[in-house]
């Protein structure tokens, strides 16, 4: 069963966190929610990683 992690922050912060997760875990899916107004600073991304076992 995969583990789902929600990341919220600026696009740069979220991208950095995703890259860090990819170094440590086997990422199986990345799903993002981007604001419809580009001026908004935050994005939300859900990252699924394979559970150890």
N, CA, C and O of each residue as an XYZ file, in Angstrom:
212
protein
N       0.844     -1.178      0.000
C       0.000      0.000      0.000
C       0.889      1.242      0.000
O       1.737      1.387      0.881
N       0.713      2.139     -0.967
C       1.560      3.330     -1.023
C       1.210      4.326      0.080
O       0.088      4.361      0.584
N       2.171      5.104      0.423
C       2.018      6.178      1.406
C       1.855      7.480      0.638
O       2.646      7.769     -0.260
N       0.835      8.278      0.980
C       0.585      9.546      0.302
C       1.034     10.694      1.194
O       0.668     10.757      2.367
N       1.821     11.595      0.640
C       2.359     12.739      1.368
C       1.884     14.011      0.683
O       2.027     14.150     -0.532
N       1.318     14.944      1.453
C       0.868     16.218      0.887
C       1.936     17.265      1.159
O       2.384     17.430      2.293
N       2.339     17.967      0.112
C       3.312     19.049      0.217
C       2.630     20.344     -0.201
O       1.973     20.391     -1.241
N       2.780     21.390      0.597
C       2.205     22.686      0.280
C       3.263     23.750      0.481
O       3.976     23.736      1.485
N       3.374     24.669     -0.460
C       4.340     25.760     -0.344
C       4.516     26.451     -1.683
O       3.719     26.272     -2.604
N       5.560     27.233     -1.773
C       5.848     27.893     -3.039
C       6.288     26.829     -4.045
O       6.726     25.749     -3.648
N       6.175     27.123     -5.333
C       6.609     26.128     -6.318
C       8.053     25.653     -6.102
O       8.346     24.470     -6.274
N       8.945     26.561     -5.730
C      10.336     26.180     -5.493
C      10.492     25.264     -4.296
O      11.248     24.294     -4.348
N       9.777     25.565     -3.212
C       9.840     24.734     -2.008
C       9.301     23.336     -2.276
O       9.884     22.343     -1.842
N       8.186     23.267     -2.991
C       7.577     21.970     -3.279
C       8.473     21.161     -4.216
O       8.640     19.957     -4.023
N       9.042     21.802     -5.214
C       9.943     21.098     -6.138
C      11.146     20.544     -5.400
O      11.562     19.415     -5.662
N      11.714     21.315     -4.484
C      12.860     20.861     -3.704
C      12.480     19.668     -2.827
O      13.240     18.707     -2.715
N      11.301     19.736     -2.209
C      10.850     18.635     -1.360
C      10.614     17.367     -2.180
O      10.956     16.271     -1.736
N      10.037     17.507     -3.364
C       9.808     16.343     -4.231
C      11.139     15.706     -4.630
O      11.271     14.482     -4.614
N      12.114     16.524     -4.985
C      13.425     15.975     -5.360
C      14.070     15.251     -4.184
O      14.689     14.202     -4.363
N      13.927     15.806     -2.979
C      14.474     15.158     -1.793
C      13.784     13.823     -1.538
O      14.445     12.835     -1.219
N      12.463     13.788     -1.677
C      11.736     12.527     -1.499
C      12.166     11.494     -2.534
O      12.286     10.310     -2.218
N      12.399     11.937     -3.770
C      12.807     10.996     -4.822
C      14.169     10.383     -4.547
O      14.454      9.271     -4.990
N      15.021     11.110     -3.810
C      16.328     10.567     -3.450
C      16.211      9.482     -2.387
O      17.019      8.553     -2.355
N      15.209      9.594     -1.515
C      15.100      8.688     -0.378
C      14.094      7.558     -0.584
O      14.233      6.499      0.027
N      13.089      7.760     -1.426
C      12.003      6.796     -1.577
C      11.749      6.491     -3.044
O      12.169      7.230     -3.935
N      11.053      5.391     -3.273
C      10.596      5.053     -4.608
C       9.253      5.748     -4.829
O       8.225      5.283     -4.335
N       9.256      6.853     -5.565
C       8.043      7.624     -5.820
C       7.245      6.925     -6.906
O       7.763      6.640     -7.986
N       5.962      6.648     -6.611
C       5.117      5.937     -7.565
C       4.156      6.856     -8.304
O       3.668      6.496     -9.375
N       3.871      8.042     -7.756
C       2.966      8.982     -8.430
C       3.139     10.371     -7.839
O       3.455     10.520     -6.658
N       2.929     11.385     -8.666
C       2.932     12.773     -8.223
C       1.716     13.435     -8.857
O       1.555     13.428    -10.077
N       0.862     14.009     -8.011
C      -0.344     14.678     -8.493
C      -0.357     16.082     -7.919
O      -0.192     16.256     -6.712
N      -0.550     17.086     -8.762
C      -0.470     18.461     -8.290
C      -1.733     19.253     -8.475
O      -2.532     19.001     -9.377
N      -1.892     20.215     -7.600
C      -2.965     21.191     -7.701
C      -2.312     22.558     -7.767
O      -1.711     23.009     -6.792
N      -2.424     23.216     -8.901
C      -1.829     24.530     -9.073
C      -2.931     25.579     -9.050
O      -4.037     25.317     -9.522
N      -2.655     26.749     -8.517
C      -3.676     27.800     -8.479
C      -4.044     28.268     -9.878
O      -3.209     28.273    -10.783
N      -5.294     28.660    -10.045
C      -5.718     29.163    -11.351
C      -5.215     30.582    -11.585
O      -5.129     31.035    -12.726
N      -4.887     31.275    -10.515
C      -4.358     32.634    -10.607
C      -2.848     32.558    -10.372
O      -2.422     32.213     -9.270
N      -2.033     32.870    -11.375
C      -0.581     32.721    -11.222
C       0.018     33.551    -10.091
O       1.104     33.232     -9.609
N      -0.660     34.599     -9.661
C      -0.110     35.452     -8.609
C      -0.107     34.761     -7.243
O       0.620     35.179     -6.342
N      -0.913     33.709     -7.085
C      -0.923     32.997     -5.807
C       0.397     32.261     -5.646
O       0.899     31.639     -6.583
N       0.949     32.341     -4.442
C       2.297     31.837     -4.225
C       2.355     30.340     -3.910
O       3.415     29.731     -4.054
N       1.251     29.735     -3.487
C       1.316     28.355     -3.021
C       0.749     27.360     -4.024
O      -0.189     27.654     -4.764
N       1.343     26.179     -4.024
C       0.838     25.040     -4.775
C       0.690     23.881     -3.795
O       1.277     23.894     -2.713
N      -0.087     22.894     -4.177
C      -0.261     21.698     -3.347
C       0.009     20.495     -4.231
O      -0.545     20.376     -5.324
N       0.868     19.603     -3.749
C       1.240     18.411     -4.508
C       1.110     17.202     -3.596
O       1.506     17.244     -2.431
N       0.549     16.122     -4.136
C       0.471     14.860     -3.418
C       1.474     13.910     -4.044
O       1.463     13.684     -5.254
N       2.342     13.354     -3.207
C       3.372     12.427     -3.660
C       3.078     11.060     -3.047
O       2.907     10.952     -1.833
N       3.018     10.030     -3.866
C       2.846      8.676     -3.363
C       4.193      7.962     -3.436
O       4.875      7.978     -4.461
N       4.554      7.334     -2.314
C       5.803      6.579     -2.271
C       5.480      5.142     -1.903
O       4.508      4.870     -1.198
N       6.300      4.233     -2.383
C       6.118      2.826     -2.073
C       6.460      2.581     -0.610
O       7.506      3.015     -0.127
N       5.580      1.890      0.082
C       5.821      1.573      1.489
C       6.891      0.484      1.580
O       6.914     -0.456      0.787
N       7.769      0.635      2.560
C       8.813     -0.373      2.766
C       8.181     -1.653      3.283
O       7.242     -1.621      4.078
N       8.682     -2.728      2.843
C       8.119     -3.961      3.367
C       8.505     -5.137      2.648
O       8.089     -6.241      3.001
